[in-house]
Amino acid sequence: MPKFVSFLNPTEKFSIQSEPLPELKEVEILVRNLAVSICKSDLHTYAGKRIEKSPVLLGHEVVGRVESFGRTRGAVDVTGKILQIGDKVTWAIFSSSPLDRNAQRGMPQKAKELFKYGHEKTEEGNHFHGGLSEYTIIRKDTPIAILKEEIPNEVASLINCTLATVAGAIRLAEGVQDKSVAIYGAGMLGVAACAMASRMGAKNIVTLDLDKERGAVSKKFGAAAYFLPTELVTEKFDVVLEFTGATEAMEHSVRLAAIGGISVWVGAVYPQEEVRLQGEYLVRNLLTIKGLHNYNLEDFAFAANFLEEEYQNFDFMSLIKGGFLLDEVEEAFQFALNQNPYRVSLTLESK
């Protein structure tokens, strides 16, 4: 029977279980998972920084292969291509009602009937909805992208969190063409933001991070310069993207913004201290702060297209520590937590 990994809590950790696949509903699609990457939000749950429903099936940065359809065929991906058995695909982190007001305002990740892959409770007859599993059952109203076979599975898995989230941050910043961009945090999202901003015509990209090695790596992905957060950066930027979630970083990101600049906060996805801001400074400098949680359909489609065009131009594979199997999930999470690589990937494909 197919296996999946159930996460109980930060004390009891993981339980590897097996259940038969349920019969597909009319519009559902069965995907055989190929690879999943461990996202920072997975690690926050694992370490107890954020609390999910329990037991939960984690893993949302995932890529797979279409294995079968429910009674209805003819589903299409985000480009309008008809899905076929055998297609290599990835899918958005969410499904939700496209008729809801939030969905129609461009925020489907906050719409009614929301279901989030890799964040839901495992229940009787409802187990296969996350990346730490041999299969995923794709639900109605889930955006799907068909991918090129040549893209390494580990790299393709970055689309439906890392790259789509970065695309959303740049969208909220009203684009980056001919703009100066400061990126706070040179981890996976920060490095991906360097790559995406450079291809979108940003005129100057700098990164800020406590890790000098990561700062150096960011230059290989499009950054012109790197600074420690403690260094005095006198230059001001049209766009500031904040990916760390650290209170000090969010406060500092506002000071980095030029008059009329936009600061987009992405990293604060777990409870933390309040951010201190000076209202007069915001008002007199005509600044805008925007928050982003997840992404929308437009961002997901952009991310899939970006990787298809650019995966050979940026060495994302060098940032991923692979080689773990599903049965080694505990070791994979411990490695990710203790060694702090950009990403750790688990191979789910049968050999």
VOKOL-638176 format. One record per residue (C-alpha): residue number from 0; residue in one letter; chain; x, y, z. Coordinates in nm, 4 decimals. Each point is the difference from the previous one (the first is absolute). Last residue first. Example, Ala and Ser with C-alpha at 12.3 -4.5 7.8 and 13.67 -1.06 7.14 Angstrom:
<sites>
(site 1 'S' 'A' (1.3670 -0.1060 0.7140))
(site 0 'A' 'A' (-0.1370 -0.3440 0.0660))
</sites>
This chain:
<sites>
(site 350 'K' 'A' (1.3946 0.3124 -0.8618))
(site 349 'S' 'A' (-0.3356 0.1261 0.1252))
(site 348 'E' 'A' (-0.0231 0.3792 0.0069))
(site 347 'L' 'A' (-0.0307 0.1582 0.3433))
(site 346 'T' 'A' (0.3386 0.1738 0.0222))
(site 345 'L' 'A' (0.0208 0.2315 0.3002))
(site 344 'S' 'A' (0.1501 0.3455 -0.0364))
(site 343 'V' 'A' (0.1763 0.2269 0.2479))
(site 342 'R' 'A' (0.0097 0.3697 -0.0829))
(site 341 'Y' 'A' (0.2214 0.3027 0.0566))
(site 340 'P' 'A' (0.2093 -0.1976 0.2470))
(site 339 'N' 'A' (-0.0554 0.0593 0.3728))
(site 338 'Q' 'A' (0.2311 -0.2719 0.1379))
(site 337 'N' 'A' (-0.1956 -0.0692 0.3205))
(site 336 'L' 'A' (-0.3581 0.0547 -0.1120))
(site 335 'A' 'A' (0.0348 -0.1363 -0.3531))
(site 334 'F' 'A' (0.2041 -0.2981 0.1208))
(site 333 'Q' 'A' (-0.2555 -0.0734 0.2724))
(site 332 'F' 'A' (-0.2791 0.0252 -0.2551))
(site 331 'A' 'A' (0.1719 -0.2421 -0.2385))
(site 330 'E' 'A' (0.0894 -0.2438 0.2777))
(site 329 'E' 'A' (-0.3628 -0.0091 0.1123))
(site 328 'V' 'A' (-0.1213 -0.0484 -0.3581))
(site 327 'E' 'A' (0.2323 -0.2942 -0.0671))
(site 326 'D' 'A' (-0.2815 -0.2399 -0.0956))
(site 325 'L' 'A' (-0.1015 0.2500 -0.2682))
(site 324 'L' 'A' (0.3474 -0.0090 -0.1532))
(site 323 'F' 'A' (0.2829 0.2525 0.0381))
(site 322 'G' 'A' (0.2499 0.0545 -0.2837))
(site 321 'G' 'A' (-0.0302 0.3725 -0.0436))
(site 320 'K' 'A' (0.1674 0.3115 0.1389))
(site 319 'I' 'A' (-0.1193 0.2854 -0.2209))
(site 318 'L' 'A' (0.1917 0.3225 -0.0626))
(site 317 'S' 'A' (0.2139 -0.1419 -0.2837))
(site 316 'M' 'A' (-0.3200 -0.0984 -0.1822))
(site 315 'F' 'A' (-0.1031 0.3645 -0.0207))
(site 314 'D' 'A' (0.2848 0.0627 -0.2430))
(site 313 'F' 'A' (-0.1512 0.2897 -0.1915))
(site 312 'N' 'A' (0.0083 0.0194 -0.3815))
(site 311 'Q' 'A' (-0.1164 -0.3559 -0.0680))
(site 310 'Y' 'A' (-0.3147 0.0418 0.2081))
(site 309 'E' 'A' (-0.0801 0.3309 -0.1715))
(site 308 'E' 'A' (-0.2773 -0.0490 -0.2546))
(site 307 'E' 'A' (-0.1835 -0.2876 0.1677))
(site 306 'L' 'A' (0.0654 0.1592 0.3373))
(site 305 'F' 'A' (-0.1574 0.3296 -0.0985))
(site 304 'N' 'A' (-0.3030 -0.1666 -0.1591))
(site 303 'A' 'A' (-0.0790 -0.1935 0.3171))
(site 302 'A' 'A' (0.0513 0.3098 0.2134))
(site 301 'F' 'A' (-0.2230 0.2146 -0.2229))
(site 300 'A' 'A' (-0.2810 -0.2572 0.0170))
(site 299 'F' 'A' (0.0234 -0.0121 0.3800))
(site 298 'D' 'A' (0.0064 0.3791 0.0293))
(site 297 'E' 'A' (-0.3072 0.0421 -0.2204))
(site 296 'L' 'A' (-0.1868 -0.2666 0.1956))
(site 295 'N' 'A' (0.0605 0.1737 0.3335))
(site 294 'Y' 'A' (0.2716 -0.0017 0.2657))
(site 293 'N' 'A' (0.0937 -0.1196 0.3514))
(site 292 'H' 'A' (-0.0272 0.2672 0.2703))
(site 291 'L' 'A' (0.1065 0.3462 -0.1103))
(site 290 'G' 'A' (0.0084 0.3191 0.2040))
(site 289 'K' 'A' (0.0276 0.3484 -0.1438))
(site 288 'I' 'A' (0.1711 0.3090 0.1382))
(site 287 'T' 'A' (-0.0232 0.3261 -0.1949))
(site 286 'L' 'A' (0.2098 0.3094 0.0589))
(site 285 'L' 'A' (-0.0870 0.3620 -0.0747))
(site 284 'N' 'A' (0.3198 0.1180 0.1717))
(site 283 'R' 'A' (-0.1764 0.2483 0.2291))
(site 282 'V' 'A' (-0.2718 -0.2501 0.0920))
(site 281 'L' 'A' (0.2200 -0.2982 0.0721))
(site 280 'Y' 'A' (0.2478 0.2050 0.2036))
(site 279 'E' 'A' (-0.2848 0.1645 0.1941))
(site 278 'G' 'A' (-0.1457 -0.3406 0.0876))
(site 277 'Q' 'A' (0.3145 -0.1312 0.1611))
(site 276 'L' 'A' (-0.0021 -0.3789 -0.0076))
(site 275 'R' 'A' (0.0499 -0.2618 0.2674))
(site 274 'V' 'A' (-0.0787 -0.3603 -0.1002))
(site 273 'E' 'A' (-0.1717 -0.2159 0.2611))
(site 272 'E' 'A' (0.1773 -0.3137 0.1162))
(site 271 'Q' 'A' (-0.0540 -0.3314 -0.1757))
(site 270 'P' 'A' (-0.2590 -0.2597 -0.0992))
(site 269 'Y' 'A' (0.0816 -0.1879 -0.3256))
(site 268 'V' 'A' (-0.0169 0.0908 -0.3691))
(site 267 'A' 'A' (0.1952 0.3259 0.0119))
(site 266 'G' 'A' (0.2208 -0.0522 -0.3061))
(site 265 'V' 'A' (-0.1952 0.1775 -0.2727))
(site 264 'W' 'A' (0.0099 0.3749 0.0602))
(site 263 'V' 'A' (-0.0099 0.2242 -0.3066))
(site 262 'S' 'A' (0.1526 0.3473 0.0338))
(site 261 'I' 'A' (-0.1036 0.2539 -0.2618))
(site 260 'G' 'A' (0.1782 0.3297 -0.0665))
(site 259 'G' 'A' (-0.1544 0.3458 -0.0409))
(site 258 'I' 'A' (0.3109 0.1593 0.1490))
(site 257 'A' 'A' (0.2649 -0.2716 0.0035))
(site 256 'A' 'A' (-0.0350 -0.3157 0.2085))
(site 255 'L' 'A' (0.2898 -0.1177 0.2150))
(site 254 'R' 'A' (-0.1519 0.1470 0.3174))
(site 253 'V' 'A' (-0.3106 -0.2138 -0.0519))
(site 252 'S' 'A' (0.2104 -0.3133 -0.0322))
(site 251 'H' 'A' (0.1612 0.0765 0.3357))
(site 250 'E' 'A' (-0.3230 -0.0591 0.1918))
(site 249 'M' 'A' (-0.0681 -0.3193 -0.1923))
(site 248 'A' 'A' (0.3552 -0.1196 0.0550))
(site 247 'E' 'A' (-0.0112 0.0753 0.3724))
(site 246 'T' 'A' (-0.3188 -0.2042 0.0396))
(site 245 'A' 'A' (0.1487 -0.2993 -0.1817))
(site 244 'G' 'A' (-0.2336 -0.1515 -0.2599))
(site 243 'T' 'A' (0.2982 -0.0656 -0.2247))
(site 242 'F' 'A' (-0.1482 0.0645 -0.3451))
(site 241 'E' 'A' (-0.0247 0.3804 -0.0251))
(site 240 'L' 'A' (-0.0147 0.1404 -0.3550))
(site 239 'V' 'A' (0.0907 0.3693 -0.0259))
(site 238 'V' 'A' (-0.0900 0.1908 -0.3167))
(site 237 'D' 'A' (0.0958 0.3512 -0.1121))
(site 236 'F' 'A' (0.3191 -0.0146 0.2017))
(site 235 'K' 'A' (0.1994 0.2445 0.2121))
(site 234 'E' 'A' (0.3800 0.0043 0.0152))
(site 233 'T' 'A' (0.1621 0.0746 0.3342))
(site 232 'V' 'A' (0.0378 -0.3618 0.1030))
(site 231 'L' 'A' (0.1704 0.0041 0.3387))
(site 230 'E' 'A' (0.1129 -0.3511 0.0759))
(site 229 'T' 'A' (-0.1840 -0.1922 0.2699))
(site 228 'P' 'A' (-0.2186 -0.1794 -0.2545))
(site 227 'L' 'A' (0.3194 -0.1368 -0.1586))
(site 226 'F' 'A' (0.0216 0.1159 -0.3576))
(site 225 'Y' 'A' (0.0050 -0.1632 -0.3436))
(site 224 'A' 'A' (0.0453 0.1526 -0.3437))
(site 223 'A' 'A' (-0.1014 -0.0356 -0.3649))
(site 222 'A' 'A' (-0.2510 -0.2783 0.0659))
(site 221 'G' 'A' (-0.0872 -0.2142 -0.3023))
(site 220 'F' 'A' (0.0118 -0.3655 0.0998))
(site 219 'K' 'A' (0.3760 -0.0394 0.0331))
(site 218 'K' 'A' (0.0031 0.3124 0.2182))
(site 217 'S' 'A' (-0.2438 -0.1729 0.2363))
(site 216 'V' 'A' (0.2649 -0.2653 0.0649))
(site 215 'A' 'A' (0.2307 0.2606 0.1534))
(site 214 'G' 'A' (-0.2754 0.1159 0.2350))
(site 213 'R' 'A' (-0.0650 -0.3589 0.0918))
(site 212 'E' 'A' (0.3631 -0.0359 0.0983))
(site 211 'K' 'A' (-0.0156 0.3229 0.1992))
(site 210 'D' 'A' (-0.2868 -0.1279 0.2165))
(site 209 'L' 'A' (-0.1632 0.2853 0.1925))
(site 208 'D' 'A' (-0.1911 0.1004 -0.3118))
(site 207 'L' 'A' (-0.0657 0.3066 -0.2140))
(site 206 'T' 'A' (-0.0257 -0.0248 -0.3782))
(site 205 'V' 'A' (0.0464 0.2610 -0.2719))
(site 204 'I' 'A' (-0.1590 0.0303 -0.3438))
(site 203 'N' 'A' (0.0457 0.2938 -0.2387))
(site 202 'K' 'A' (-0.1694 0.0702 -0.3338))
(site 201 'A' 'A' (-0.2801 -0.2547 0.0353))
(site 200 'G' 'A' (-0.0865 -0.1293 -0.3470))
(site 199 'M' 'A' (-0.2299 -0.2966 0.0585))
(site 198 'R' 'A' (0.2808 -0.2528 -0.0441))
(site 197 'S' 'A' (0.1960 0.1595 0.2838))
(site 196 'A' 'A' (-0.3109 0.0107 0.2172))
(site 195 'M' 'A' (-0.0626 -0.3721 -0.0515))
(site 194 'A' 'A' (0.3542 -0.1086 0.0805))
(site 193 'C' 'A' (0.0359 0.2284 0.3011))
(site 192 'A' 'A' (-0.3442 -0.1063 0.1239))
(site 191 'A' 'A' (0.1060 -0.3652 -0.0240))
(site 190 'V' 'A' (0.3012 0.0829 0.2177))
(site 189 'G' 'A' (-0.2248 0.1695 0.2542))
(site 188 'L' 'A' (-0.2551 -0.2807 -0.0023))
(site 187 'M' 'A' (0.2620 -0.2692 0.0577))
(site 186 'G' 'A' (0.1964 0.1953 0.2582))
(site 185 'A' 'A' (0.1541 0.3398 -0.0652))
(site 184 'G' 'A' (-0.2182 0.1979 0.2422))
(site 183 'Y' 'A' (-0.0991 0.3631 -0.0495))
(site 182 'I' 'A' (-0.0043 0.0715 -0.3728))
(site 181 'A' 'A' (0.0613 0.3603 -0.1045))
(site 180 'V' 'A' (-0.1180 0.0963 -0.3492))
(site 179 'S' 'A' (0.0796 0.3019 -0.2191))
(site 178 'K' 'A' (-0.2567 0.0426 -0.2754))
(site 177 'D' 'A' (0.0341 -0.0073 -0.3803))
(site 176 'Q' 'A' (-0.2483 -0.2914 -0.0129))
(site 175 'V' 'A' (-0.0930 -0.1090 0.3514))
(site 174 'G' 'A' (-0.3733 -0.0579 -0.0080))
(site 173 'E' 'A' (-0.2859 0.1554 0.1941))
(site 172 'A' 'A' (0.1540 -0.1052 0.3324))
(site 171 'L' 'A' (-0.3057 -0.2210 0.0453))
(site 170 'R' 'A' (0.0918 -0.1785 -0.3235))
(site 169 'I' 'A' (0.3590 -0.0426 0.1186))
(site 168 'A' 'A' (-0.1232 -0.1618 0.3220))
(site 167 'G' 'A' (-0.2354 -0.2272 -0.1937))
(site 166 'A' 'A' (0.2787 -0.1181 -0.2289))
(site 165 'V' 'A' (0.2105 -0.0734 0.3085))
(site 164 'T' 'A' (-0.2863 -0.2067 0.1417))
(site 163 'A' 'A' (-0.0359 -0.1904 -0.3273))
(site 162 'L' 'A' (0.3733 -0.0718 -0.0078))
(site 161 'T' 'A' (0.0361 -0.1333 0.3529))
(site 160 'C' 'A' (-0.3391 -0.1690 0.0396))
(site 159 'N' 'A' (-0.1411 -0.1806 -0.3017))
(site 158 'I' 'A' (0.3020 0.0367 -0.2225))
(site 157 'L' 'A' (0.2703 -0.1407 0.2270))
(site 156 'S' 'A' (-0.1014 -0.3603 -0.0779))
(site 155 'A' 'A' (0.1324 0.0433 -0.3530))
(site 154 'V' 'A' (0.3536 0.0314 0.1365))
(site 153 'E' 'A' (-0.0110 -0.3346 0.1825))
(site 152 'N' 'A' (-0.1710 -0.1639 -0.2972))
(site 151 'P' 'A' (0.2751 0.1074 -0.2383))
(site 150 'I' 'A' (-0.1462 0.1932 -0.2962))
(site 149 'E' 'A' (0.0444 -0.2123 -0.3124))
(site 148 'E' 'A' (-0.3525 -0.1448 0.0115))
(site 147 'K' 'A' (-0.1469 0.3420 -0.0689))
(site 146 'L' 'A' (-0.2854 0.0919 0.2292))
(site 145 'I' 'A' (-0.3810 -0.0035 -0.0099))
(site 144 'A' 'A' (-0.1380 0.2547 0.2465))
(site 143 'I' 'A' (-0.3014 -0.0520 0.2265))
(site 142 'P' 'A' (-0.2311 0.2514 0.1734))
(site 141 'T' 'A' (-0.2314 -0.1811 0.2467))
(site 140 'D' 'A' (-0.3693 0.0704 -0.0552))
(site 139 'K' 'A' (-0.1103 -0.3597 0.0643))
(site 138 'R' 'A' (0.2380 -0.2123 0.2014))
(site 137 'I' 'A' (0.3320 -0.1622 -0.0771))
(site 136 'I' 'A' (0.0475 -0.3334 0.1754))
(site 135 'T' 'A' (0.3656 -0.0254 0.0927))
(site 134 'Y' 'A' (0.1995 -0.3213 0.0054))
(site 133 'E' 'A' (0.3141 -0.1521 0.1534))
(site 132 'S' 'A' (-0.0227 0.2315 0.2977))
(site 131 'L' 'A' (0.1937 0.2764 0.1654))
(site 130 'G' 'A' (-0.1240 0.2390 -0.2702))
(site 129 'G' 'A' (-0.3492 0.0473 0.1338))
(site 128 'H' 'A' (-0.3634 -0.0910 -0.0655))
(site 127 'F' 'A' (-0.0191 -0.3787 0.0153))
(site 126 'H' 'A' (-0.1658 -0.0843 0.3317))
(site 125 'N' 'A' (-0.3728 0.0586 -0.0293))
(site 124 'G' 'A' (-0.1891 -0.3288 0.0417))
(site 123 'E' 'A' (0.0177 0.0270 0.3806))
(site 122 'E' 'A' (0.1802 0.3217 0.0844))
(site 121 'T' 'A' (0.3375 0.1621 -0.0606))
(site 120 'K' 'A' (-0.0115 0.3672 0.0964))
(site 119 'E' 'A' (0.0929 0.2595 -0.2586))
(site 118 'H' 'A' (0.3094 0.2152 -0.0532))
(site 117 'G' 'A' (0.1910 -0.1737 -0.2795))
(site 116 'Y' 'A' (-0.2616 0.0926 -0.2581))
(site 115 'K' 'A' (-0.2170 0.2873 0.1134))
(site 114 'F' 'A' (-0.3780 -0.0222 -0.0377))
(site 113 'L' 'A' (-0.2017 0.3214 -0.0067))
(site 112 'E' 'A' (-0.3761 -0.0375 -0.0366))
(site 111 'K' 'A' (-0.0229 0.3799 0.0193))
(site 110 'A' 'A' (0.2788 0.2185 -0.1351))
(site 109 'K' 'A' (0.3291 0.1004 0.1632))
(site 108 'Q' 'A' (0.2391 -0.1755 -0.2403))
(site 107 'P' 'A' (-0.2361 0.1103 -0.2776))
(site 106 'M' 'A' (0.1138 0.3623 0.0533))
(site 105 'G' 'A' (-0.0368 0.1719 -0.3381))
(site 104 'R' 'A' (-0.3133 0.2008 0.0780))
(site 103 'Q' 'A' (-0.2124 -0.2735 -0.1602))
(site 102 'A' 'A' (0.1506 -0.2506 0.2403))
(site 101 'N' 'A' (-0.0768 0.2290 0.2942))
(site 100 'R' 'A' (-0.3600 0.0397 -0.1145))
(site 99 'D' 'A' (-0.0557 -0.3765 -0.0216))
(site 98 'L' 'A' (-0.0981 -0.1405 -0.3371))
(site 97 'P' 'A' (0.3370 -0.1681 -0.0615))
(site 96 'S' 'A' (-0.0613 -0.2137 0.3110))
(site 95 'S' 'A' (0.3261 -0.1299 0.1384))
(site 94 'S' 'A' (0.2914 -0.2306 -0.0736))
(site 93 'F' 'A' (0.3379 0.0874 0.1380))
(site 92 'I' 'A' (0.3742 -0.0754 -0.0040))
(site 91 'A' 'A' (-0.0006 0.0222 -0.3766))
(site 90 'W' 'A' (0.0792 -0.3007 -0.2140))
(site 89 'T' 'A' (0.2989 -0.1695 -0.1603))
(site 88 'V' 'A' (-0.0044 -0.2243 -0.3001))
(site 87 'K' 'A' (0.1785 -0.2659 -0.2046))
(site 86 'D' 'A' (-0.2559 -0.1375 -0.2430))
(site 85 'G' 'A' (-0.0359 -0.3791 -0.0050))
(site 84 'I' 'A' (-0.3779 -0.0050 -0.0361))
(site 83 'Q' 'A' (-0.0968 0.3100 -0.1964))
(site 82 'L' 'A' (-0.0984 0.3499 0.1030))
(site 81 'I' 'A' (-0.1402 0.2231 -0.2737))
(site 80 'K' 'A' (0.2119 0.3107 -0.0489))
(site 79 'G' 'A' (-0.1770 0.3280 0.0843))
(site 78 'T' 'A' (0.3067 0.1798 0.1363))
(site 77 'V' 'A' (-0.0996 -0.0463 0.3660))
(site 76 'D' 'A' (-0.0608 -0.3718 -0.0543))
(site 75 'V' 'A' (-0.3082 -0.1569 -0.1522))
(site 74 'A' 'A' (-0.2444 -0.2683 0.1150))
(site 73 'G' 'A' (-0.1568 -0.1951 -0.2863))
(site 72 'R' 'A' (-0.1045 -0.3055 0.1971))
(site 71 'T' 'A' (-0.2898 -0.0482 0.2418))
(site 70 'R' 'A' (-0.0532 -0.3378 0.1667))
(site 69 'G' 'A' (0.3068 0.0455 0.2166))
(site 68 'F' 'A' (0.3396 0.0131 -0.1630))
(site 67 'S' 'A' (0.3115 -0.2168 0.0137))
(site 66 'E' 'A' (0.3785 0.0008 0.0406))
(site 65 'V' 'A' (0.1081 0.3590 -0.0531))
(site 64 'R' 'A' (0.3660 0.0347 0.0984))
(site 63 'G' 'A' (0.1346 0.1935 0.2970))
(site 62 'V' 'A' (0.1682 0.3132 0.1324))
(site 61 'V' 'A' (-0.0084 0.1280 0.3574))
(site 60 'E' 'A' (0.0685 0.3077 0.2090))
(site 59 'H' 'A' (-0.3069 -0.0620 0.2199))
(site 58 'G' 'A' (0.1264 -0.2410 0.2635))
(site 57 'L' 'A' (-0.1765 -0.0830 0.3260))
(site 56 'L' 'A' (-0.2799 -0.2485 0.0688))
(site 55 'V' 'A' (-0.1530 0.1055 0.3318))
(site 54 'P' 'A' (-0.1009 -0.1940 0.3100))
(site 53 'S' 'A' (-0.0767 0.2495 0.1360))
(site 52 'K' 'A' (-0.1160 0.3378 -0.1233))
(site 51 'E' 'A' (0.2972 0.2347 -0.0318))
(site 50 'I' 'A' (0.1913 0.1915 0.2677))
(site 49 'R' 'A' (0.2872 0.2337 -0.0763))
(site 48 'K' 'A' (0.3390 0.0270 0.1694))
(site 47 'G' 'A' (-0.0282 -0.3644 0.1104))
(site 46 'A' 'A' (0.3222 -0.1216 -0.1619))
(site 45 'Y' 'A' (-0.1781 -0.2163 -0.2577))
(site 44 'T' 'A' (-0.2515 0.2760 -0.0705))
(site 43 'H' 'A' (0.2760 0.2580 -0.0563))
(site 42 'L' 'A' (0.1868 -0.2576 -0.2104))
(site 41 'D' 'A' (-0.2993 -0.0485 -0.2289))
(site 40 'S' 'A' (-0.0286 0.3804 -0.0267))
(site 39 'K' 'A' (0.3666 0.0106 -0.1039))
(site 38 'C' 'A' (-0.0776 -0.2301 -0.2931))
(site 37 'I' 'A' (0.1152 -0.3611 -0.0230))
(site 36 'S' 'A' (0.0148 -0.0993 -0.3649))
(site 35 'V' 'A' (-0.2112 -0.2745 -0.1556))
(site 34 'A' 'A' (0.0762 -0.2376 -0.2851))
(site 33 'L' 'A' (-0.1800 -0.2373 -0.2376))
(site 32 'N' 'A' (-0.3567 -0.0122 0.1336))
(site 31 'R' 'A' (-0.2368 -0.2265 -0.1933))
(site 30 'V' 'A' (-0.2957 0.2224 -0.0863))
(site 29 'L' 'A' (-0.3661 -0.0985 0.0127))
(site 28 'I' 'A' (-0.2387 0.2591 -0.1456))
(site 27 'E' 'A' (-0.3404 0.0916 0.1426))
(site 26 'V' 'A' (-0.2970 0.1290 -0.1997))
(site 25 'E' 'A' (-0.2439 -0.2887 0.0498))
(site 24 'K' 'A' (0.1268 -0.1308 0.3315))
(site 23 'L' 'A' (0.2872 -0.2435 0.0027))
(site 22 'E' 'A' (-0.0473 -0.3299 0.1819))
(site 21 'P' 'A' (0.2139 -0.0029 0.3108))
(site 20 'L' 'A' (0.3649 -0.1101 -0.0078))
(site 19 'P' 'A' (0.0691 -0.2718 0.2538))
(site 18 'E' 'A' (0.1765 0.1114 0.3192))
(site 17 'S' 'A' (0.3565 -0.0249 0.1263))
(site 16 'Q' 'A' (0.1681 0.1832 0.2876))
(site 15 'I' 'A' (0.3318 0.1603 0.0893))
(site 14 'S' 'A' (-0.0362 0.1846 0.3328))
(site 13 'F' 'A' (0.1954 0.3194 0.0535))
(site 12 'K' 'A' (0.0756 0.2303 0.2948))
(site 11 'E' 'A' (-0.1060 -0.1098 0.3514))
(site 10 'T' 'A' (0.1248 0.3124 0.1777))
(site 9 'P' 'A' (-0.0439 0.2669 -0.2675))
(site 8 'N' 'A' (-0.3494 -0.1343 -0.0801))
(site 7 'L' 'A' (-0.1658 -0.2795 -0.2001))
(site 6 'F' 'A' (0.1361 0.0157 -0.3530))
(site 5 'S' 'A' (-0.1468 -0.2727 -0.2228))
(site 4 'V' 'A' (0.2186 -0.1348 -0.2758))
(site 3 'F' 'A' (-0.1629 -0.1774 -0.2933))
(site 2 'K' 'A' (0.0333 -0.3457 -0.1506))
(site 1 'P' 'A' (-0.1928 -0.1672 -0.2800))
(site 0 'M' 'A' (-0.1177 -0.3582 0.0638))
</sites>
